[in-house]
């Protein structure tokens, strides 16, 4: 039992500071990769055309637009809607990208927020890993300079 306790203690010492930062960074990079892969399998994109725009005022939101749009997936026409869109963002006849769920093209969205989240995870993860290597390089250089001074 003593041996297991010392192994855990040794592991804790090794996983402190830069090593832990690198591991967390790698985990974030892996999560972002999985999210990108999953996202691309679940959603596809097509072009939608605005059919109707209903401008009105909503309490706490101000002037907004309810949008009705048409889009086609694999030769089948669909109609979708966006409630409370920014006033003036869409006009009748405008075309824009819409994402539909693979296997259920009636489900649509105008943005794939999961890609934004995955992008943030990817950038933060890369910065953490790069920061760890930069810190390790800096510490090693500092250590070598100190050894050089001691040898003089």
C-alpha positions in Angstrom: 0.0 0.0 0.0 2.9 2.3 0.7 4.2 1.8 -2.8 0.9 2.8 -4.3 0.8 6.0 -2.1 4.3 7.0 -3.2 3.5 6.4 -6.8 0.4 8.6 -6.6 2.5 11.3 -4.8 5.2 11.0 -7.5 2.5 11.4 -10.2 1.0 14.4 -8.4 4.5 16.1 -8.3 5.0 15.4 -12.0 1.6 16.6 -13.0 1.9 20.0 -11.4 2.6 23.3 -13.2 3.6 23.0 -16.9 2.9 19.3 -17.3 -0.7 19.7 -16.1 -1.1 22.8 -18.3 0.1 20.8 -21.3 -2.3 17.9 -20.5 -5.3 20.2 -20.2 -4.3 21.9 -23.4 -4.1 18.5 -25.2 -7.5 17.5 -23.8 -9.0 20.7 -25.2 -7.4 20.1 -28.6 -8.8 16.6 -28.6 -12.3 17.8 -27.6 -12.3 20.4 -30.3 -11.3 17.8 -32.9 -14.1 15.5 -31.8 -16.6 18.4 -31.9 -15.6 19.4 -35.4 -15.9 15.8 -36.6 -19.3 15.3 -34.9 -20.5 18.6 -36.1 -19.7 17.9 -39.8 -21.5 14.5 -39.6 -24.6 15.9 -38.0 -25.2 19.1 -40.0 -25.0 20.0 -43.7 -25.5 23.3 -45.3 -27.6 24.6 -48.2 -28.7 28.0 -49.5 -32.0 29.4 -48.3 -34.1 32.2 -49.9 -36.1 34.6 -47.8 -39.8 34.3 -48.7 -41.5 36.6 -46.2 -40.3 39.2 -43.6 -42.6 40.3 -40.8 -41.2 43.3 -39.0 -42.7 44.1 -35.6 -41.8 45.2 -32.1 -41.2 42.8 -29.2 -41.1 43.9 -25.6 -37.5 43.9 -24.3 -36.1 43.2 -27.9 -37.3 46.3 -29.8 -37.8 46.0 -33.5 -37.3 42.5 -34.8 -38.2 40.4 -37.9 -39.8 37.0 -38.2 -38.4 35.4 -41.4 -39.9 32.6 -43.5 -37.5 31.0 -45.9 -37.4 28.2 -48.5 -34.6 25.8 -49.1 -34.0 22.5 -50.9 -32.3 19.3 -49.7 -31.8 16.4 -52.1 -34.4 17.8 -54.5 -37.1 18.2 -51.8 -38.3 21.7 -51.0 -38.7 22.8 -47.4 -39.9 25.9 -45.6 -38.3 27.2 -42.4 -38.6 30.2 -40.1 -36.4 32.4 -37.9 -38.2 34.2 -35.0 -37.0 37.5 -33.7 -34.1 38.0 -36.2 -32.3 41.4 -36.2 -34.4 44.1 -37.8 -33.2 44.7 -41.4 -30.8 41.7 -41.5 -32.9 39.9 -44.0 -35.0 41.2 -46.9 -37.4 39.2 -49.2 -35.4 37.5 -51.9 -32.1 37.5 -49.9 -30.2 34.2 -50.0 -28.2 33.0 -47.0 -26.6 29.8 -45.7 -28.8 27.5 -43.5 -27.7 24.3 -41.8 -30.0 21.3 -41.7 -29.7 18.2 -39.6 -28.7 15.2 -41.5 -31.5 12.6 -41.4 -34.1 15.3 -40.5 -33.7 18.2 -42.9 -36.8 20.0 -41.4 -34.5 20.9 -38.5 -32.5 24.0 -39.4 -30.2 26.6 -37.8 -28.5 29.7 -39.2 -25.3 29.2 -37.2 -23.4 26.2 -35.9 -22.4 27.5 -32.5 -20.7 24.3 -31.7 -18.1 25.1 -34.3 -17.4 28.4 -32.5 -17.0 26.6 -29.2 -14.8 24.0 -30.8 -12.7 26.8 -32.3 -12.3 28.4 -28.9 -11.3 25.1 -27.3 -8.8 24.5 -30.2 -7.2 28.0 -29.8 -7.0 27.8 -26.0 -5.6 24.3 -26.1 -2.9 25.2 -28.7 -1.9 28.3 -26.6 -1.7 26.2 -23.5 0.5 23.5 -25.1 2.6 26.1 -26.9 2.9 28.1 -23.6 4.0 25.0 -21.8 6.8 24.3 -24.3 7.8 28.0 -24.3 8.0 27.9 -20.4 9.9 24.6 -20.5 12.4 26.1 -23.0 12.8 29.2 -21.0 13.3 27.3 -17.7 15.9 25.0 -19.4 17.7 28.0 -20.8 17.7 29.7 -17.4 19.0 26.5 -15.8 21.8 26.2 -18.4 22.8 29.8 -17.9 22.9 29.3 -14.1 25.1 26.2 -14.6 27.4 28.2 -16.9 27.8 30.9 -14.3 28.6 28.3 -11.6 31.2 26.7 -13.7 33.0 30.0 -14.3 
